[in-house]
Amino acid sequence: MSRSNQKLRIGIIGAGEIVRNRHLPALKRHHEVEIVAVSNSTYESSQKFCDDNVPHAVPIENWADLLALPDLDIIWIGTPPYMHSAVTVSALEAGKHVFCQARMAMDLAEAEEMLATARRFPNQVTMLCPPPFGLRGDLLVKKLLAENYLGRPHHIRLQSFTGAYLNPDAAPHWRQRIEISGLNVLALGIYVEVLQRWLGEITGVYARGKILYPMRQGYEVIVPDLLNVLCTFANGAQGALEFSGINALPPGDRLEIYGDAGTMTYDFGTDLIQIGKNGDRALHEVKLTPDLESGWRVEDDFLAAVKSGGKSRPHPDFEDGVAYMRVVQAVADSRARNEWVDIKI
């Protein structure tokens, strides 16, 4: 801890549903942690969050005023992407550890600025919120790939479909507003992070998108409702990644990995992992044993790193974030230019 025998003091900037329902319960289990201030989109919403969840915390209207509070150790960023870079850079320069909600930034340039700033302050811990998808089976997937169960992967298929944007009369969701979400599209960044954790870097993309309802209550939507991405991986595999917010009655999110010796599928809704070797009659379920079953330890990992004085580093870190933001940027560039875009690693 930064002060001997005292609690870690956290200031929250952006206190929406994810912070309230996912992060806050885990933070409250740590008795050595104290949430001392909250700055949400308005003073009224900041005060309501404090009254409902952390009555001893102080509501603050402007996030810059929160950063100016003395003796804060950690800034917990729960805002949409348009604020991530500015708040992160300011917090690091103010001497704070930073936990930042995903997606990392509006575009690659902002992500690289965040990483460059973090490198200037190596004793301060930085972490991005990981996607929950695939966490439970993460170690098992890594084990199967490390043991070469599939042989050499050559074909990757991923589908992530919802019907969230099918109502033409609905107001645009904030994720459909480029001024709030930036170049991030649907679940692209989320699953690129998962794929690169398991299969290595994506080295090139060709992407096409579709907007089913370009006008929503007078707002012109330019973020795609549907996205198809062809890609290559550094290990030589080719991928076809499909994302949609306009598919009625969609199946669950699913990954298929085909190698020259076998196949693996992952159902992200149920964490069902199925595998099979060349010559098998069908895929079969591989059970998640307790020693290989992972889970949500995000807050624990981040706080442990802070308490270690930066000796341990939690993932995903800003290096991981820049790696997936390279792909997000390349997909946007490919769509804009209608051409294949190589990604420099």
Short mmCIF file of the C-alpha atoms (twelve columns), coordinates in Angstrom:
data_MODEL
# 
_entry.id   MODEL 
# 
loop_
_atom_site.group_PDB 
_atom_site.id 
_atom_site.type_symbol 
_atom_site.label_atom_id 
_atom_site.label_alt_id 
_atom_site.label_comp_id 
_atom_site.label_asym_id 
_atom_site.label_seq_id 
_atom_site.Cartn_x 
_atom_site.Cartn_y 
_atom_site.Cartn_z 
_atom_site.pdbx_PDB_model_num 
ATOM 1   C CA . MET A 1   0.000   0.000   0.000   1 
ATOM 2   C CA . SER A 2   1.091   3.543   -0.595  1 
ATOM 3   C CA . ARG A 3   0.695   4.534   3.090   1 
ATOM 4   C CA . SER A 4   1.700   2.170   5.884   1 
ATOM 5   C CA . ASN A 5   -1.194  0.433   7.667   1 
ATOM 6   C CA . GLN A 6   -3.813  2.470   5.830   1 
ATOM 7   C CA . LYS A 7   -6.463  1.489   3.371   1 
ATOM 8   C CA . LEU A 8   -6.140  1.767   -0.368  1 
ATOM 9   C CA . ARG A 9   -8.278  4.740   -1.327  1 
ATOM 10  C CA . ILE A 10  -10.207 4.481   -4.601  1 
ATOM 11  C CA . GLY A 11  -11.843 7.185   -6.654  1 
ATOM 12  C CA . ILE A 12  -14.406 5.976   -9.215  1 
ATOM 13  C CA . ILE A 13  -14.874 7.911   -12.447 1 
ATOM 14  C CA . GLY A 14  -17.871 6.558   -14.337 1 
ATOM 15  C CA . ALA A 15  -20.260 4.608   -12.119 1 
ATOM 16  C CA . GLY A 16  -22.605 2.765   -14.457 1 
ATOM 17  C CA . GLU A 17  -24.088 -0.702  -14.452 1 
ATOM 18  C CA . ILE A 18  -20.846 -2.639  -14.902 1 
ATOM 19  C CA . VAL A 19  -19.145 -0.841  -12.016 1 
ATOM 20  C CA . ARG A 20  -22.216 -1.188  -9.802  1 
ATOM 21  C CA . ASN A 21  -23.018 -4.829  -10.532 1 
ATOM 22  C CA . ARG A 22  -19.651 -6.401  -11.346 1 
ATOM 23  C CA . HIS A 23  -16.772 -4.451  -9.825  1 
ATOM 24  C CA . LEU A 24  -18.284 -2.933  -6.677  1 
ATOM 25  C CA . PRO A 25  -19.332 -6.208  -4.972  1 
ATOM 26  C CA . ALA A 26  -15.804 -7.593  -5.439  1 
ATOM 27  C CA . LEU A 27  -14.146 -4.395  -4.202  1 
ATOM 28  C CA . LYS A 28  -16.338 -4.391  -1.100  1 
ATOM 29  C CA . ARG A 29  -15.031 -7.836  -0.153  1 
ATOM 30  C CA . HIS A 30  -11.588 -6.284  0.347   1 
ATOM 31  C CA . HIS A 31  -11.556 -4.717  3.802   1 
ATOM 32  C CA . GLU A 32  -8.273  -2.944  3.063   1 
ATOM 33  C CA . VAL A 33  -9.999  -0.916  0.332   1 
ATOM 34  C CA . GLU A 34  -12.022 2.269   0.753   1 
ATOM 35  C CA . ILE A 35  -14.045 3.978   -1.973  1 
ATOM 36  C CA . VAL A 36  -13.795 7.645   -1.067  1 
ATOM 37  C CA . ALA A 37  -15.166 9.565   -4.067  1 
ATOM 38  C CA . VAL A 38  -17.366 9.039   -7.122  1 
ATOM 39  C CA . SER A 39  -17.745 11.159  -10.244 1 
ATOM 40  C CA . ASN A 40  -20.425 10.034  -12.684 1 
ATOM 41  C CA . SER A 41  -21.948 11.776  -15.704 1 
ATOM 42  C CA . THR A 42  -23.876 14.223  -13.482 1 
ATOM 43  C CA . TYR A 43  -23.613 15.299  -9.871  1 
ATOM 44  C CA . GLU A 44  -27.094 13.898  -9.218  1 
ATOM 45  C CA . SER A 45  -26.168 10.442  -10.541 1 
ATOM 46  C CA . SER A 46  -22.919 10.539  -8.555  1 
ATOM 47  C CA . GLN A 47  -24.843 11.328  -5.390  1 
ATOM 48  C CA . LYS A 48  -27.393 8.578   -6.059  1 
ATOM 49  C CA . PHE A 49  -24.619 6.033   -6.614  1 
ATOM 50  C CA . CYS A 50  -23.010 7.019   -3.311  1 
ATOM 51  C CA . ASP A 51  -26.315 7.027   -1.405  1 
ATOM 52  C CA . ASP A 52  -27.266 3.602   -2.753  1 
ATOM 53  C CA . ASN A 53  -23.897 1.850   -2.620  1 
ATOM 54  C CA . VAL A 54  -21.110 3.686   -0.756  1 
ATOM 55  C CA . PRO A 55  -22.752 6.200   1.599   1 
ATOM 56  C CA . HIS A 56  -19.432 7.370   3.072   1 
ATOM 57  C CA . ALA A 57  -18.043 8.327   -0.355  1 
ATOM 58  C CA . VAL A 58  -18.160 11.899  -1.641  1 
ATOM 59  C CA . PRO A 59  -20.018 12.643  -4.904  1 
ATOM 60  C CA . ILE A 60  -18.051 14.935  -7.198  1 
ATOM 61  C CA . GLU A 61  -19.349 16.638  -10.332 1 
ATOM 62  C CA . ASN A 62  -16.136 16.919  -12.396 1 
ATOM 63  C CA . TRP A 63  -13.669 14.069  -12.737 1 
ATOM 64  C CA . ALA A 64  -10.712 16.488  -12.749 1 
ATOM 65  C CA . ASP A 65  -11.731 17.622  -9.243  1 
ATOM 66  C CA . LEU A 66  -11.770 13.992  -8.121  1 
ATOM 67  C CA . LEU A 67  -8.201  13.533  -9.374  1 
ATOM 68  C CA . ALA A 68  -7.154  16.549  -7.311  1 
ATOM 69  C CA . LEU A 69  -8.222  14.917  -4.040  1 
ATOM 70  C CA . PRO A 70  -5.269  14.208  -1.723  1 
ATOM 71  C CA . ASP A 71  -4.148  10.677  -0.848  1 
ATOM 72  C CA . LEU A 72  -6.016  8.802   -3.575  1 
ATOM 73  C CA . ASP A 73  -4.217  5.598   -4.541  1 
ATOM 74  C CA . ILE A 74  -6.367  4.203   -7.356  1 
ATOM 75  C CA . ILE A 75  -8.556  5.615   -10.091 1 
ATOM 76  C CA . TRP A 76  -11.217 3.150   -11.218 1 
ATOM 77  C CA . ILE A 77  -12.469 4.182   -14.675 1 
ATOM 78  C CA . GLY A 78  -15.926 2.956   -15.652 1 
ATOM 79  C CA . THR A 79  -16.764 5.476   -18.369 1 
ATOM 80  C CA . PRO A 80  -17.437 4.743   -22.051 1 
ATOM 81  C CA . PRO A 81  -14.337 4.732   -24.299 1 
ATOM 82  C CA . TYR A 82  -14.411 8.428   -25.247 1 
ATOM 83  C CA . MET A 83  -13.048 9.368   -21.795 1 
ATOM 84  C CA . HIS A 84  -10.558 6.546   -21.260 1 
ATOM 85  C CA . SER A 85  -7.447  8.159   -22.697 1 
ATOM 86  C CA . ALA A 86  -7.852  11.583  -21.110 1 
ATOM 87  C CA . VAL A 87  -8.708  10.231  -17.652 1 
ATOM 88  C CA . THR A 88  -6.000  7.547   -17.743 1 
ATOM 89  C CA . VAL A 89  -3.225  9.918   -18.795 1 
ATOM 90  C CA . SER A 90  -4.271  12.509  -16.204 1 
ATOM 91  C CA . ALA A 91  -4.530  9.889   -13.451 1 
ATOM 92  C CA . LEU A 92  -1.101  8.415   -14.192 1 
ATOM 93  C CA . GLU A 93  0.460   11.871  -14.265 1 
ATOM 94  C CA . ALA A 94  -1.191  12.518  -10.893 1 
ATOM 95  C CA . GLY A 95  0.590   9.471   -9.464  1 
ATOM 96  C CA . LYS A 96  -2.343  7.056   -9.337  1 
ATOM 97  C CA . HIS A 97  -2.728  3.395   -10.215 1 
ATOM 98  C CA . VAL A 98  -5.338  2.944   -12.954 1 
ATOM 99  C CA . PHE A 99  -7.963  0.317   -13.652 1 
ATOM 100 C CA . CYS A 100 -9.770  1.070   -16.929 1 
ATOM 101 C CA . GLN A 101 -12.971 -0.396  -18.292 1 
ATOM 102 C CA . ALA A 102 -12.811 -1.933  -21.772 1 
ATOM 103 C CA . ARG A 103 -12.719 -1.196  -24.677 1 
ATOM 104 C CA . MET A 104 -9.329  0.483   -24.196 1 
ATOM 105 C CA . ALA A 105 -9.814  3.640   -26.269 1 
ATOM 106 C CA . MET A 106 -11.576 5.319   -29.198 1 
ATOM 107 C CA . ASP A 107 -8.844  4.359   -31.660 1 
ATOM 108 C CA . LEU A 108 -5.266  3.096   -31.869 1 
ATOM 109 C CA . ALA A 109 -3.682  6.543   -31.428 1 
ATOM 110 C CA . GLU A 110 -5.401  7.042   -28.073 1 
ATOM 111 C CA . ALA A 111 -4.463  3.521   -26.959 1 
ATOM 112 C CA . GLU A 112 -0.823  4.116   -27.852 1 
ATOM 113 C CA . GLU A 113 -0.860  7.373   -25.858 1 
ATOM 114 C CA . MET A 114 -2.163  5.485   -22.830 1 
ATOM 115 C CA . LEU A 115 0.570   2.856   -23.188 1 
ATOM 116 C CA . ALA A 116 3.302   5.463   -23.657 1 
ATOM 117 C CA . THR A 117 2.171   7.264   -20.503 1 
ATOM 118 C CA . ALA A 118 2.071   4.025   -18.509 1 
ATOM 119 C CA . ARG A 119 5.650   3.308   -19.578 1 
ATOM 120 C CA . ARG A 120 6.686   6.694   -18.181 1 
ATOM 121 C CA . PHE A 121 5.383   5.627   -14.767 1 
ATOM 122 C CA . PRO A 122 6.497   1.992   -14.434 1 
ATOM 123 C CA . ASN A 123 5.836   1.825   -10.681 1 
ATOM 124 C CA . GLN A 124 2.139   2.513   -11.179 1 
ATOM 125 C CA . VAL A 125 -0.094  -0.461  -11.936 1 
ATOM 126 C CA . THR A 126 -2.367  -0.321  -14.975 1 
ATOM 127 C CA . MET A 127 -4.976  -2.855  -16.012 1 
ATOM 128 C CA . LEU A 128 -7.852  -3.119  -18.474 1 
ATOM 129 C CA . CYS A 129 -11.061 -4.948  -17.713 1 
ATOM 130 C CA . PRO A 130 -10.997 -8.313  -19.501 1 
ATOM 131 C CA . PRO A 131 -14.010 -9.779  -21.282 1 
ATOM 132 C CA . PRO A 132 -15.842 -12.404 -19.231 1 
ATOM 133 C CA . PHE A 133 -16.197 -14.611 -22.333 1 
ATOM 134 C CA . GLY A 134 -13.929 -17.639 -22.237 1 
ATOM 135 C CA . LEU A 135 -12.520 -16.954 -18.778 1 
ATOM 136 C CA . ARG A 136 -13.909 -20.139 -17.246 1 
ATOM 137 C CA . GLY A 137 -12.284 -22.390 -19.826 1 
ATOM 138 C CA . ASP A 138 -9.194  -20.287 -20.466 1 
ATOM 139 C CA . LEU A 139 -6.632  -22.627 -18.885 1 
ATOM 140 C CA . LEU A 140 -8.136  -25.710 -20.529 1 
ATOM 141 C CA . VAL A 141 -8.045  -24.131 -23.993 1 
ATOM 142 C CA . LYS A 142 -4.435  -23.051 -23.466 1 
ATOM 143 C CA . LYS A 143 -3.549  -26.569 -22.288 1 
ATOM 144 C CA . LEU A 144 -5.127  -28.238 -25.327 1 
ATOM 145 C CA . LEU A 145 -3.333  -25.874 -27.691 1 
ATOM 146 C CA . ALA A 146 0.007   -26.202 -25.840 1 
ATOM 147 C CA . GLU A 147 -0.258  -29.998 -25.998 1 
ATOM 148 C CA . ASN A 148 -0.817  -29.735 -29.760 1 
ATOM 149 C CA . TYR A 149 -4.111  -31.627 -29.502 1 
ATOM 150 C CA . LEU A 150 -5.399  -29.964 -32.685 1 
ATOM 151 C CA . GLY A 151 -2.108  -30.084 -34.498 1 
ATOM 152 C CA . ARG A 152 -1.416  -26.896 -36.421 1 
ATOM 153 C CA . PRO A 153 -4.471  -24.576 -36.384 1 
ATOM 154 C CA . HIS A 154 -5.351  -23.454 -39.891 1 
ATOM 155 C CA . HIS A 155 -8.986  -22.295 -39.824 1 
ATOM 156 C CA . ILE A 156 -10.712 -20.157 -37.190 1 
ATOM 157 C CA . ARG A 157 -14.439 -19.333 -37.213 1 
ATOM 158 C CA . LEU A 158 -16.145 -17.061 -34.700 1 
ATOM 159 C CA . GLN A 159 -19.773 -15.955 -34.555 1 
ATOM 160 C CA . SER A 160 -21.264 -13.367 -32.205 1 
ATOM 161 C CA . PHE A 161 -24.856 -12.514 -33.058 1 
ATOM 162 C CA . THR A 162 -27.578 -10.585 -31.225 1 
ATOM 163 C CA . GLY A 163 -30.822 -8.907  -32.216 1 
ATOM 164 C CA . ALA A 164 -30.240 -5.845  -30.025 1 
ATOM 165 C CA . TYR A 165 -30.462 -3.324  -32.871 1 
ATOM 166 C CA . LEU A 166 -33.384 -4.785  -34.813 1 
ATOM 167 C CA . ASN A 167 -35.930 -2.203  -33.654 1 
ATOM 168 C CA . PRO A 168 -35.777 0.653   -36.223 1 
ATOM 169 C CA . ASP A 169 -37.630 3.005   -33.876 1 
ATOM 170 C CA . ALA A 170 -35.217 2.635   -30.973 1 
ATOM 171 C CA . ALA A 171 -32.825 5.423   -30.058 1 
ATOM 172 C CA . PRO A 172 -29.195 4.736   -30.932 1 
ATOM 173 C CA . HIS A 173 -27.385 2.782   -28.222 1 
ATOM 174 C CA . TRP A 174 -24.229 4.509   -26.991 1 
ATOM 175 C CA . ARG A 175 -22.194 1.750   -28.644 1 
ATOM 176 C CA . GLN A 176 -23.687 2.863   -31.974 1 
ATOM 177 C CA . ARG A 177 -22.520 6.451   -31.420 1 
ATOM 178 C CA . ILE A 178 -19.020 6.868   -32.808 1 
ATOM 179 C CA . GLU A 179 -18.400 9.991   -30.712 1 
ATOM 180 C CA . ILE A 180 -18.843 7.863   -27.576 1 
ATOM 181 C CA . SER A 181 -17.546 4.420   -28.583 1 
ATOM 182 C CA . GLY A 182 -15.040 5.383   -31.276 1 
ATOM 183 C CA . LEU A 183 -14.001 2.738   -33.790 1 
ATOM 184 C CA . ASN A 184 -15.157 -0.128  -31.567 1 
ATOM 185 C CA . VAL A 185 -17.835 -2.221  -33.306 1 
ATOM 186 C CA . LEU A 186 -20.143 -4.720  -31.603 1 
ATOM 187 C CA . ALA A 187 -18.069 -7.448  -29.874 1 
ATOM 188 C CA . LEU A 188 -15.064 -7.128  -32.212 1 
ATOM 189 C CA . GLY A 189 -12.510 -5.938  -29.641 1 
ATOM 190 C CA . ILE A 190 -13.772 -8.337  -26.989 1 
ATOM 191 C CA . TYR A 191 -13.291 -11.421 -29.111 1 
ATOM 192 C CA . VAL A 192 -10.070 -10.227 -30.731 1 
ATOM 193 C CA . GLU A 193 -8.666  -10.053 -27.209 1 
ATOM 194 C CA . VAL A 194 -9.788  -13.641 -26.537 1 
ATOM 195 C CA . LEU A 195 -8.520  -14.948 -29.888 1 
ATOM 196 C CA . GLN A 196 -5.105  -13.319 -29.531 1 
ATOM 197 C CA . ARG A 197 -4.754  -14.688 -26.010 1 
ATOM 198 C CA . TRP A 198 -5.276  -18.219 -27.338 1 
ATOM 199 C CA . LEU A 199 -3.982  -18.140 -30.898 1 
ATOM 200 C CA . GLY A 200 -1.497  -15.294 -31.138 1 
ATOM 201 C CA . GLU A 201 -1.496  -12.025 -33.034 1 
ATOM 202 C CA . ILE A 202 -3.792  -11.211 -35.948 1 
ATOM 203 C CA . THR A 203 -1.585  -9.958  -38.777 1 
ATOM 204 C CA . GLY A 204 -4.049  -8.684  -41.382 1 
ATOM 205 C CA . VAL A 205 -7.742  -8.075  -42.042 1 
ATOM 206 C CA . TYR A 206 -10.302 -7.448  -44.731 1 
ATOM 207 C CA . ALA A 207 -13.598 -6.153  -43.348 1 
ATOM 208 C CA . ARG A 208 -17.025 -5.223  -44.641 1 
ATOM 209 C CA . GLY A 209 -19.925 -3.816  -42.645 1 
ATOM 210 C CA . LYS A 210 -23.623 -3.091  -43.031 1 
ATOM 211 C CA . ILE A 211 -25.903 -0.549  -41.379 1 
ATOM 212 C CA . LEU A 212 -29.508 -1.730  -41.479 1 
ATOM 213 C CA . TYR A 213 -31.057 1.422   -40.027 1 
ATOM 214 C CA . PRO A 214 -28.786 4.425   -40.658 1 
ATOM 215 C CA . MET A 215 -31.210 6.941   -39.124 1 
ATOM 216 C CA . ARG A 216 -32.341 6.506   -35.536 1 
ATOM 217 C CA . GLN A 217 -34.508 9.264   -34.074 1 
ATOM 218 C CA . GLY A 218 -32.720 11.861  -36.182 1 
ATOM 219 C CA . TYR A 219 -29.224 10.526  -35.424 1 
ATOM 220 C CA . GLU A 220 -27.131 9.211   -38.338 1 
ATOM 221 C CA . VAL A 221 -25.515 5.917   -37.375 1 
ATOM 222 C CA . ILE A 222 -22.153 5.164   -39.021 1 
ATOM 223 C CA . VAL A 223 -21.067 2.312   -36.745 1 
ATOM 224 C CA . PRO A 224 -21.955 -0.997  -38.487 1 
ATOM 225 C CA . ASP A 225 -24.851 -3.132  -37.288 1 
ATOM 226 C CA . LEU A 226 -23.208 -6.113  -39.017 1 
ATOM 227 C CA . LEU A 227 -19.495 -6.804  -39.468 1 
ATOM 228 C CA . ASN A 228 -17.652 -9.552  -41.349 1 
ATOM 229 C CA . VAL A 229 -13.875 -9.845  -40.983 1 
ATOM 230 C CA . LEU A 230 -11.470 -12.123 -42.826 1 
ATOM 231 C CA . CYS A 231 -8.130  -12.279 -41.054 1 
ATOM 232 C CA . THR A 232 -4.762  -14.010 -40.824 1 
ATOM 233 C CA . PHE A 233 -2.842  -15.026 -37.717 1 
ATOM 234 C CA . ALA A 234 0.896   -15.009 -37.102 1 
ATOM 235 C CA . ASN A 235 0.760   -18.818 -36.751 1 
ATOM 236 C CA . GLY A 236 -0.459  -19.107 -40.356 1 
ATOM 237 C CA . ALA A 237 -4.146  -19.710 -39.591 1 
ATOM 238 C CA . GLN A 238 -6.915  -17.922 -41.445 1 
ATOM 239 C CA . GLY A 239 -10.031 -16.662 -39.715 1 
ATOM 240 C CA . ALA A 240 -13.608 -15.665 -40.501 1 
ATOM 241 C CA . LEU A 241 -15.137 -13.494 -37.766 1 
ATOM 242 C CA . GLU A 242 -18.824 -12.543 -37.886 1 
ATOM 243 C CA . PHE A 243 -20.531 -9.990  -35.642 1 
ATOM 244 C CA . SER A 244 -24.116 -8.772  -35.746 1 
ATOM 245 C CA . GLY A 245 -26.626 -6.787  -33.736 1 
ATOM 246 C CA . ILE A 246 -29.418 -7.361  -36.282 1 
ATOM 247 C CA . ASN A 247 -29.916 -11.140 -36.341 1 
ATOM 248 C CA . ALA A 248 -33.293 -12.376 -35.100 1 
ATOM 249 C CA . LEU A 249 -33.317 -15.503 -32.917 1 
ATOM 250 C CA . PRO A 250 -29.522 -15.777 -32.955 1 
ATOM 251 C CA . PRO A 251 -27.575 -18.797 -31.708 1 
ATOM 252 C CA . GLY A 252 -25.112 -18.407 -28.877 1 
ATOM 253 C CA . ASP A 253 -21.639 -16.996 -29.433 1 
ATOM 254 C CA . ARG A 254 -19.346 -19.739 -30.692 1 
ATOM 255 C CA . LEU A 255 -15.731 -20.340 -31.676 1 
ATOM 256 C CA . GLU A 256 -14.474 -23.153 -33.907 1 
ATOM 257 C CA . ILE A 257 -10.770 -23.964 -34.255 1 
ATOM 258 C CA . TYR A 258 -9.751  -26.444 -36.952 1 
ATOM 259 C CA . GLY A 259 -6.267  -27.918 -37.000 1 
ATOM 260 C CA . ASP A 260 -4.585  -30.532 -39.165 1 
ATOM 261 C CA . ALA A 261 -5.029  -33.111 -36.382 1 
ATOM 262 C CA . GLY A 262 -8.344  -32.176 -34.802 1 
ATOM 263 C CA . THR A 263 -11.093 -29.685 -33.974 1 
ATOM 264 C CA . MET A 264 -12.198 -27.715 -30.929 1 
ATOM 265 C CA . THR A 265 -15.385 -25.700 -30.387 1 
ATOM 266 C CA . TYR A 266 -16.184 -23.300 -27.556 1 
ATOM 267 C CA . ASP A 267 -19.717 -22.204 -26.684 1 
ATOM 268 C CA . PHE A 268 -19.266 -18.877 -24.875 1 
ATOM 269 C CA . GLY A 269 -22.763 -18.925 -23.426 1 
ATOM 270 C CA . THR A 270 -22.339 -22.238 -21.623 1 
ATOM 271 C CA . ASP A 271 -18.536 -22.663 -21.558 1 
ATOM 272 C CA . LEU A 272 -19.053 -26.041 -23.218 1 
ATOM 273 C CA . ILE A 273 -15.809 -27.154 -24.850 1 
ATOM 274 C CA . GLN A 274 -15.925 -29.969 -27.398 1 
ATOM 275 C CA . ILE A 275 -12.978 -31.624 -29.111 1 
ATOM 276 C CA . GLY A 276 -12.266 -34.379 -31.562 1 
ATOM 277 C CA . LYS A 277 -9.381  -35.951 -33.433 1 
ATOM 278 C CA . ASN A 278 -9.138  -36.814 -37.107 1 
ATOM 279 C CA . GLY A 279 -10.982 -40.094 -37.514 1 
ATOM 280 C CA . ASP A 280 -13.368 -39.645 -34.544 1 
ATOM 281 C CA . ARG A 281 -17.046 -40.124 -35.331 1 
ATOM 282 C CA . ALA A 282 -18.061 -36.881 -33.583 1 
ATOM 283 C CA . LEU A 283 -16.885 -34.180 -31.234 1 
ATOM 284 C CA . HIS A 284 -17.060 -34.957 -27.517 1 
ATOM 285 C CA . GLU A 285 -17.229 -32.748 -24.453 1 
ATOM 286 C CA . VAL A 286 -14.052 -32.234 -22.451 1 
ATOM 287 C CA . LYS A 287 -14.848 -31.621 -18.802 1 
ATOM 288 C CA . LEU A 288 -13.539 -28.629 -16.912 1 
ATOM 289 C CA . THR A 289 -11.771 -30.073 -13.890 1 
ATOM 290 C CA . PRO A 290 -11.380 -27.888 -10.773 1 
ATOM 291 C CA . ASP A 291 -7.636  -27.487 -11.314 1 
ATOM 292 C CA . LEU A 292 -8.243  -26.025 -14.785 1 
ATOM 293 C CA . GLU A 293 -11.410 -24.030 -14.135 1 
ATOM 294 C CA . SER A 294 -10.777 -20.301 -14.118 1 
ATOM 295 C CA . GLY A 295 -13.081 -17.489 -13.072 1 
ATOM 296 C CA . TRP A 296 -13.535 -13.779 -12.520 1 
ATOM 297 C CA . ARG A 297 -10.605 -12.572 -10.380 1 
ATOM 298 C CA . VAL A 298 -10.204 -9.163  -11.970 1 
ATOM 299 C CA . GLU A 299 -10.454 -6.992  -8.885  1 
ATOM 300 C CA . ASP A 300 -8.373  -9.420  -6.811  1 
ATOM 301 C CA . ASP A 301 -5.585  -9.494  -9.413  1 
ATOM 302 C CA . PHE A 302 -5.464  -5.720  -9.760  1 
ATOM 303 C CA . LEU A 303 -5.419  -5.030  -6.020  1 
ATOM 304 C CA . ALA A 304 -2.771  -7.708  -5.457  1 
ATOM 305 C CA . ALA A 305 -0.553  -6.003  -8.027  1 
ATOM 306 C CA . VAL A 306 -1.030  -2.624  -6.348  1 
ATOM 307 C CA . LYS A 307 -0.162  -4.124  -2.946  1 
ATOM 308 C CA . SER A 308 2.955   -5.707  -4.424  1 
ATOM 309 C CA . GLY A 309 4.259   -2.262  -5.284  1 
ATOM 310 C CA . GLY A 310 4.085   -3.089  -8.970  1 
ATOM 311 C CA . LYS A 311 6.235   -6.228  -8.710  1 
ATOM 312 C CA . SER A 312 3.396   -8.280  -10.170 1 
ATOM 313 C CA . ARG A 313 1.560   -7.169  -13.283 1 
ATOM 314 C CA . PRO A 314 -2.061  -8.112  -13.987 1 
ATOM 315 C CA . HIS A 315 -3.492  -8.879  -17.427 1 
ATOM 316 C CA . PRO A 316 -4.850  -7.582  -19.671 1 
ATOM 317 C CA . ASP A 317 -2.364  -4.722  -19.418 1 
ATOM 318 C CA . PHE A 318 -1.992  -1.798  -21.779 1 
ATOM 319 C CA . GLU A 319 0.258   -3.857  -24.070 1 
ATOM 320 C CA . ASP A 320 -2.598  -6.347  -24.483 1 
ATOM 321 C CA . GLY A 321 -4.997  -3.490  -25.113 1 
ATOM 322 C CA . VAL A 322 -2.888  -1.903  -27.826 1 
ATOM 323 C CA . ALA A 323 -2.630  -5.353  -29.465 1 
ATOM 324 C CA . TYR A 324 -6.404  -5.612  -29.871 1 
ATOM 325 C CA . MET A 325 -6.792  -1.916  -30.719 1 
ATOM 326 C CA . ARG A 326 -4.409  -2.482  -33.667 1 
ATOM 327 C CA . VAL A 327 -6.981  -4.902  -35.043 1 
ATOM 328 C CA . VAL A 328 -9.924  -2.579  -34.312 1 
ATOM 329 C CA . GLN A 329 -8.104  0.218   -36.155 1 
ATOM 330 C CA . ALA A 330 -7.195  -2.041  -39.072 1 
ATOM 331 C CA . VAL A 331 -10.813 -3.195  -39.420 1 
ATOM 332 C CA . ALA A 332 -11.973 0.435   -39.592 1 
ATOM 333 C CA . ASP A 333 -9.265  1.258   -42.139 1 
ATOM 334 C CA . SER A 334 -10.155 -1.790  -44.240 1 
ATOM 335 C CA . ARG A 335 -13.834 -0.863  -44.286 1 
ATOM 336 C CA . ALA A 336 -13.028 2.719   -45.238 1 
ATOM 337 C CA . ARG A 337 -10.656 1.762   -48.062 1 
ATOM 338 C CA . ASN A 338 -12.296 -1.526  -49.112 1 
ATOM 339 C CA . GLU A 339 -8.943  -3.293  -49.113 1 
ATOM 340 C CA . TRP A 340 -6.791  -5.750  -47.208 1 
ATOM 341 C CA . VAL A 341 -4.861  -4.099  -44.359 1 
ATOM 342 C CA . ASP A 342 -1.691  -5.624  -42.930 1 
ATOM 343 C CA . ILE A 343 -1.102  -5.150  -39.215 1 
ATOM 344 C CA . LYS A 344 2.414   -4.390  -38.037 1 
ATOM 345 C CA . ILE A 345 3.128   -6.213  -34.789 1 
# 
